[in-house]
Amino acid sequence: MRALPASVLAVCGLIASACGGTGTGDAAAGQAAPATAAEQASATSAEQSPAKQSPPDAKPLEGKVVVIDPGHNGGNYRDPAAVNRKVNVLTKWKPCDTTGTQTNGGYSEAAFTFDVSKRLVKILEARGATVKLTRTSNNGVGPCITQRAAIGNKAHADAAISIHGDGSAPANHGFHVIMPKKINGPVDKVVGASSRLGIDVRNAFAKGTGLPYSTYVGRNALDYRNDLGGLNLSTVPKIFIECGNMRNAAEAAKFQDPGFRQKIALALANGLQHYLEA
């Protein structure tokens, strides 16, 4: 996240068993009495009646709203004046956005986060969620960190997640989740929910990707901060995830693998679902 300089039983069919009526003689000897014409008609009607059909199972995230914030934007480097404009995040003034980091081979954080986010959208929508992105391309500028928070708030999101890749020293490795602290501001009422969301995502991410906890930030891959506008200004449960260190050669290689990015998206979806179903 550190900035570079200027950069789902098949549908249950109705099992309509036309039970034989109580009788004597052969029926009492264990043979079913023949069904009358009326009984046969009734059974046929029951089998064919749409009202008797059970509906398909509901999708697990139906009715839930998730906002996904792909960190940074691919065109940020083109407009330093807009990106560097200071905005109020309540605890301090910070740049509107940054260019983000990149691997040593030039694969940008903005491209990585956007690809993972698009994959995550597909998984969540398939599970029934309504999903909104804070940006819909990787060739624009921004939006500002304040606007990213506002998008989640306006959507009344049940959960929001900002996806990033870190840019630390090459020997550092592992992922970590960032959650908000109370600041006597709008985020205070969702700090507890955000923490639960963060822990669920951390657990699912570790299980789904096999990546270790960060060796250099936070404790057990959990970090609490009060200086991020995307968190400070959020009125909905929200977290950031630094998926790993893009400057670490081993993690950079994984992030450049589409198959691994799909693993990341699936792990994030599982964490979000665990939180939303709790």
Disulfide bonds with the S-S distance in Angstrom:
Cys96-Cys144 1.82
